[in-house]
Amino acid sequence: MKRELQKTADLAAIAGASSVQPTDCTAAHAAALANATQNLAGFTPTINCGRWDPAQATERNFVAGQTAYNAVHVQITG
């Protein structure tokens, strides 16, 4: 089950990232949510847009909510 949840979160993040806009997360959030619920019903994902940059000294180089969005983080717990 853990593998299925991870796979769904990864696919949802990819779907959201293809729709992310630098100043608006609406389309990316909708795409990620649609993908996650289509692939695994019964779980509610947590979706955050933010900025991924290898120069950032944060875990996974991602900062949620930072403008100039270029990435989507999806977390599914179950």
Secondary structure, DSSP 4 states (H G I P E B T S, - for coil): -HHHHHHHHHHHHHHHHTT-BTTB-HHHHHHHHHHHHHHSTT---EEEEEEE-TTS-SGGGEEET-SS--EEEEE---
